[in-house]
Amino acid sequence: MQPGGELDRLRAIVREFVEERDWDQFHTPKNLAAALTVEAAELLEHFQWLRDGRADELGADKLVEVRHEMADVLVYLVRLADKLDVDLLAAVQEKMVLNRAKYPAELVRGDARKYHEYKR
């Protein structure tokens, strides 16, 4: 992670929480990836039967719950990156380069198909 950046600060907050509870022993990459998936499913559950899932459709109380689920997803992602020594900012930058090549704007603008469905 970028030295001194917001992600480093977040990683430190999560590390401190984990260390205070002696939970590092449970935080294997496999377990963290599983927990991340569970939390993402809990996030999705709030949107399951909504038409669009916009903030006004969720309402204030549900939006708080969604925000907390989003935080859980981020915590597990940051923790997994920490355990695997992945710089999340660098990973996103690298992936965006790949995505730009896979989805050229002039070819895909306004079209949500997968990359293999486009004619080049």
N, C-alpha and C positions, 0 to 999 in steps of 0.2 A: 504494500500500500504506500501511497505517497507520503513521505515523511512530513509530519506536522499537519497533515490534511484532516478533513472531517472524517474520513473513513478510519484513519488511525485513532482518532478520538473515540469513535464509536467502538472500534475493536477493543480499546482500553476499558471502556465502560462494561462491555460484555465480559471481558477477561476477569475484571474485578468481581463482578457478580458471580461468575463461575467459581473463582478461587475462594470466595467467601463461603461457598457451599460445598467445596471439595467435589465438584461434579466433573472435573476434567477427566477423571477415570472412565466416565461414561461417554465422553464426547469423541468417539472414534469417527473418522470420516463417514463410514457406513451409517452409523447411528444418526449423525447430523444430517446426512442426505435424506434418510428416512423421515426424520422429524421435520425437515424442510417441506417434504412432500405432504405430510399430514397437515401442517399449518397452511400450505397453499390450498389444500382441499377445504379446510375450515373457512378460508377466505372465500373460496368459490361458492360455498354453501349459502352465503348471504345473497348471492345473485341468482341462485338456481331457478327460481320461478318468476323472476322479474322480466319485464319486457325488454328494457335496455340497461337497467342498473345505474342510471344516472343518480346524482346526489339527491335531487328532489324526489325521486322515486324511492330511494332508501329511507329518507327521513333522518332527522337529527340523531335519534338514539341508535339506529342501525349504522349510521355513518361512524359513530364512535366505535362500535364493535368492529366495523370494517377496518378502521384505522388501527385498532389494536391487533387485528389479525395480520395486517400489513407489517406492523412492527415485529411480530413474531417471525414472519417469513424473513425479514431483513436480518434479524438477530441470528437466526440459524444460518443464513447465507454468509454473513460476516464471520461467524464462528467457524464454519467449514473452510472458508478462505484462509482464515488464520491457521487452522490445523494443517492445511496443505501448502501453506506459504504462497498463496496466490494473491497477486496484486490485482484487486478487482478493477481499479481504474484502468490499468494497463490491459487487462483482459477485455474490458468493454471497448477500448480503443482498437485493439487488435481485431475483435469480432466485427466492429463496424466497418473496418477496411474490407473484411471478407464479405460482409453483407452488401456493401456498395458494389462489389464485383458480381455478386450473385443476383442482385436486384438493381440493375442500372435504372436510374430515375427516368431517363427518357423512354425506357421500354415498359416500365411497370406503373407509372404514375396513375393513381386512381383504380388500380386493379389489384385485388387481394389474392390472386392465385399463387400457388407455390412456384418456386424458381424453375422446377423442371417442366412446368406447364407452359412456359413462355416460348414462343418461337423466336429464334435469334437470326 
